[in-house]
Amino acid sequence: MASSFSSSSPSLKDIVGELDRDSFVSLLGKLIGESKHVQNNPPDLVPKEDLVARHVLDALLPLSTSSGGGPLIVSHVSFADGRGNVIVEYPGTVPGRVVSFVGMHMDVVTADPQNWEFDPFSLGVDGDKLQGRGTTDCLGHVALVTELMRRLGETKPALKNSVVAVFIANEENSSVVGIGVDALVKEGLIDKLKAGPLFWIDTADKQPCIGTGGMIVWTLRATGKLFHSGLAHKAINAMELNMEALKEIQKRFYRDFPPHPKEKIYKFATPSTMKPTKWSYPGGGVNQIPGECTISGDIRLTPFYSPKDVINKLQEYVDDINANIEKLDTRGPVSKYVLPDENMRGRLTITFDGDMMTGIACNLDSRGFEVLCKATKEVVGHVEPYSITGSLPLIRELQDEGFDVQTTGYGIMDTYHAKNEHCLFSDMSQGFQVFVSIISQLEED
């Protein structure tokens, strides 16, 4: 018979217990051992997330309805060969009631072993510190939520809410779509999760992340006239044109997209920003004034502005500068962007690379946010929600589809996508207790 709990019986924490270190570290070691083969950087590195998924399945299928006679309902869902997702449900007793943990992705970013102090593709254990690519992002969370579902399957507490875990493929790259959570949503396979809070487990530092930024990658190209630097009056310097144009574009961007009042409420560390990050030109001698120049960069946009509106405005800026290029600031007495005698004008083009991302502002009035904050304060000792203009793919789309998305995580922010990535077992253990507290609180509704 399933274990139950009430005011006079053991709590869910008493029933489920704490995160078992030996079991967690053993599973995490298997996952990190696959990390070399789940690096996501196509076309050179295409992950095979099923290598990770098989370890999740090995841990949970013995407790499943399909093969182990246990309570867990386990599904392996693939939209591409070798790149599956895993959905695990611990059924509750009341239809339509659910809490879900989603976003634990089974791919990782690349790692160059030559730049690490230890082997990134095997788990290193140094006391509390667990080292390797994916320990923080996000194989540590895969192991953590697998252990949660395993304990539910073993202890069989009587819950009104179903508890669902969704382990996903293809989070670290947006150039290929239709493989991970986007496909699960499109096929309606997780629609039932709209009935309760959805916790996206892929951030860090043990606190609720209540806001993220959108991202737009842009390329600004200037075309002028190449000429000898000793005859500067016969040239249109593409470098000068691009630098002055970018200065004007940034000025207008910050005028039209200033700090938003809601950024203080959500505790964003920075407002929306537009900045250059890459510079290139075709090459040539130092005595040649370049006729082409390209500057690339990104915009990080708080979720209170629309990326589409920004793109439209940037195109407006460029069109206006092209039409009035004589008015653009120059650099020196012969610097110019128009050669009337040759009927030649400098010109700018702006393009936008890849898929733009939209940031998220989590619903601060939702039950999901309330229980996450209470659980965090109980377990960690304090709760300090934060927002960043770093970008998380997919979650705004989930919110737009009607899911109550809240985000948190138990890795270490400073090691995200970094060399020498690691997490702490003590942090993951606290994460386990936060999840148990969330489930317990929702049982009171």
N, C-alpha and C positions, 0 to 999 in steps of 0.2 A: 504494500500500500504506500502511496505517496506520503512524504512527510508534510505536515501542515504546521502553520504557526499563527498565533494570535497573542493577545496580551498576556495570556497565561501559559503559553507554550514557547518553545525555543524560537528565537528570531531567525530570519533567513541567514544572517551572518553566522549564527551558531550552527545552522544546518550545513551551509556550504563551506564554512571555514575560511581560511586565508589562502593566498596564492602559494602553492607548493613550489618551493625553490627548485628541488631536484627535477620535478616534472617539467616546469617551465624552462629551465636552463637546457634540459635534454632536448625538448622540442625546438627551442630557439637555435640550438647548435645544428640541428638538421636543416632548419630554414636558411641560416646563414651559409651553410655548406652548399646551398643552391644559388646563392646570390650572384655568383659569376655568370650564371646562365639565365638570370632574369633581369640583367641590365637592359634598360629601355632607351635606346638611342638609334632609331632606324635611319637609314636602311642597314647600317653596319651591325647594329646589335638589336635583335628582335627577341624579346623575352619569351620564355616558355613557362608561363605561370603555373601550368599543371605540375611542374616539378615541385613547387611549393604546395600546391593544392593537395597533392597526394599525401603529404605529411599531415595536413589538416584532416583529410578524410581517414587516414589510418588511425588518428586519435579519436575520431567521433563516430565513425561507422559502427564500431562494436557496441555503441550505445544507441543505435538507431532502430527505427521501426522496420527498416528494410532488411537488415542483416544481423542485428544483434539482439532483437527482442527488447530494445530499450525505448525510451520515450522520444528521442530526437528524430525529427524529420529532416533528412539531409538530401540536398539536391546539388548536382554538379552540372552547371549550365555553360555551354560553350557556343560561341559565335565565330570562332576561328580555331584552326587546328592547334592543339597544345596550349590554348590560351583561355582556360575556363575560369568561371566564377563559382563560388560555393555559397549556397544559402542553407542556413541551419536554423531550425525552429524548435524551441521547447514549448509545446502547446499549453496554453492556459485553459481554464475551465469556462471562461465567459467569452462567447463569440464577439468578435469586433474589438476586443481590447488587446493592445499590443504596445510593446516598447522595443525599439530596435537599435542595434549597434552596427554601423555601416562605415565603409570607407577604408577598412584595413586592406591595403592593396598589396598584391603579391609580386609587384615589380619594384625595381630600385633604380636609382641613378647610377651612372658609371663611376668606377673607381680605378685609379692607376696605382698598382701596388708599389711602384717605385717612389711615389710621393708619400707613402704612409709609413708610420713607425712600426706597424704590424701588418700581418696578412689580412686584407679587408674581406677575404672570401672564406674565412674560417672563424668561428667564434672564439674570442679570447676572454677568459674569465680572470679578473684581477680583483678579488674581494667582491665588493658591491658593484664594481664596474664591469659591464658586459660590452665587448668591443667587436666591431665588424660592420660592414656595409649593410644597412637595413635595420640595425638594432634600434635606432630612433625612428627611421623613416623607411619602411613602416612594418618590417617583419617582426619587430618587437611587439607591435600591436596585434599582428596576426596571431602570434603565440599567446598573447595575453587573453584575447577574446576566445581563442580556442580552449584555453584552460577554463574560462568562465563557463562555456557551454558544456565542457566535459564534466565539471562539477555539478551543474544542474542535472545532466543526464545520469550521473551516479547517485545523487542524493534524492532526486525526484521530489522537490518541494511542491506542495499544492499551491499554484499561483492562479489568480484570476486573469492576469495578463499573459499573453504569449510573449516569449522573449525570442527575438529573431536576430541572427548575426549574418551579415552579408560581406563576404571576403571577395574583393574585386580584382579584376585584371586591368592593366593598361591605364594607370593613373598618371604616370610620369611623363607621358607624351601625348600631345593633342593632335598630332599630324595624322594619326590613324584613328578612326572612330568606329563605333558600332561593335565594340568588343567587350567593354566593361559595363559600368553602371548605366551609361547612356542607353545601351542596348536593353538592359534589364527593365529600365523605365519604359522604353519604347514598346517592348513586348508585354507590358503590364504585369510583369512577374513580381514586382514589389509594391503594387498599388495598395495592398492591405496595410502597408506601413504608414499610410496617411492618417490612420485612425489614432495614432499615438505619437509621442515624441521620437524623433530620429536623431541619434547621437553619432556625428561623424567623427571617427576616432583617427585623426591624422594631424594633430597639432602637437604642441609641446608645453613643457614647464608646469603641467598639472593644474592649469587654470582655464576657465572658460574663455575661448577665443570668440568674441561676439561680433567681430567684423573683419572682413578681408578686402583687399583691393582688386579692382579690375586691371587688366593690362592690355595695352595697345602697342604693338611694335611698328615703328615707322622708319621710312628711309627718305631722306631729302636729297635730291640730286640737283646740282647746279651745273649748267652748261654755259660756258663763256667762249672766249677765243684764245687759243694757245698762241703765244708769241715770245720773242726774245725779251729777256728782262731788261736789256738796255734800251728797249723801245717800248716802254710800258704804256705810252699813250696809244699804241696800236693794239693793245690787248684788252680783253675782259677777263679779269682774274676770277676764276671760278671759286677759288678758296675764299677770297674776300667776299664775294657774292653770297656764298653759302653761310659764312660766319655771320654776316650782317643780317641775312634773311632769318637765320635761326634765332638770333637775338630778338628780332621783331616778332617772330612767331611765338616765342616763349613769353614775351611781354603781353601779347594779346591773350595767350592761353591763361596766364595767371589773372588777367583782368576778368575773363569770362567764366573761369572756374576757380574762384577764390576758396579759401577755407570755408567749409559749410558748418552752420551752427550745430548740426547733429554730430559732427566729429568730436566735440567735447563730451557729449553724452556717451558716445561709444568709446571714448578714450583712445582715439587714434593717435599714434605717435607722430605722424606727419599728415599734412593735407595732401591733396592730389599734386603730383609732380610730373614735369616733362623735362627730360634731360638727354643730352647726347652721350653715347657710350662707345661708339665706333666711328672711325674716320678712314677714308680711303680715297686714292686718286690713281690714275693709270701709271704714274711714274714718269721719269724724265730727269733731265739735268737740272742742277740747282740754278742755272741761268735761263730756265724756261718758266714762263708764267703759265700755270696749268689751265687748260680749257675745260676740264671736267673735275668734279669733286663730289664725293658722296659722304654724307653724315647719316648715321643710323643711331637709333636710341629707342627708349620706351617711355610710355606714360603709365604711371600707376595712379589709378583713379579710385577715390573713395566711392562706396556704393550708392551715394546720394546723387551721383551724376550718371548720365547714360553714355556709354562708349560710342554709340551711334551718333549722338549729338556732338561729341568731341570730334569724331572723324569728319563730320560735315563741316564743323567750324574750321578745322585745320585746312581742309580743301578750300574753304572760303578765303582764309588768310593767304594761301599761296596764290590763288587766282587774283586777289587784289594786289599783292606785291608784284606779280607779273604785269598787271595792267598799269601799274604806277611805279615801275622799277626805277625811273629817274629820281623818285623821291626817297629811295632807300639810302641810308647813310653810306658814305664812301670812306676810303682810307687814304688821305693824301691828295695833293693837287691834281694828279693825273689819273687817280683811281676812278673808274666809271663802269657802268653796266650797259651803256648804249654807245654804238659807233654809228652816228648818223650818216657819215659819208659812205659807209659800207652797207647801210640799211640793216644793221645787225643789232640784236638785243640779247642780253643775257636772259636765261630762262631757268625757272625752277619747276621741278615735278616732285610730288610727294606720293608715296605708295605705302601700303599697309600690309605687313607680312604675316602670314599665318592667321589662325583664328584668334579673334580678340576674346578676352575673358572678362566677365562681369563679376564684380565683388558682391559680397553678401553682408547685410546687416541682420543679424539674428533677431527674432521676435523676443524682446525683453519682457513681454507680458505673458508669455506662454508658460504652461505648466512644466514643460521640458526645461526651460531656463531656471525656473524656481527650484526644481528638484536637483538640478545639476549644481546650483550654487550652494544649496543646503548640504548636499553630499560632500562637496569640496571642502566646505568649512568644517564639517564633522571630521573628515579624514585627514586633510592636509593641515588644518588648523587656522586657515584664513582663506578668504576668497577675494580675488582681485581680477575681475574680468578685464580683458584687454583687446585691442584691435590693432592690426598692422596692415600696411598696404602691400605686403606680400600677397601672392595670388594662390588660391586653391581652386583647381579646376572642378567643374561638375556640380558644386554644391548650390550655387545660385540657381542653376537649372532645376535642381530638386525642389528648392523653395518655390520657384515659379510654378512647378507642377502641383503644389499643394502640400508638400511635406513640411512639418515643423522641424527644421534643421537647427541643431545646436552642435557646437564643435568643441572638442577638447582632445587632450593627448598627454602622454606620460614619458615621451622622449625628452631630449635636451635641445632647445632651440639653437644653441651655439654650434651644434654638430650637424644640423640639418644640411644635407647636400655637401657636407664638408669632408675633408680628409680626416682620418682618425676618428670616425664616427663611433659613438658609444651611447649607452644608456645606463641607468642605475637600476639594479633589481629592486631596491627600496622604493623607487618611484613607481615602477610597474606594480609592485605589491599594493601601494596606495591606490593606484588606478583600479585594481581588482576590487578593493573595498568600496571605492566610489561607485562602481557599477552595481555592486550588491546593494548599496544604500539607495541608489536610484530605483532599482527594481522594488525594493521594500516600500519606499515612499509611495510609489504609484499603486501599490496594492491597497493603500488606504483610501483611494478615491472611490 
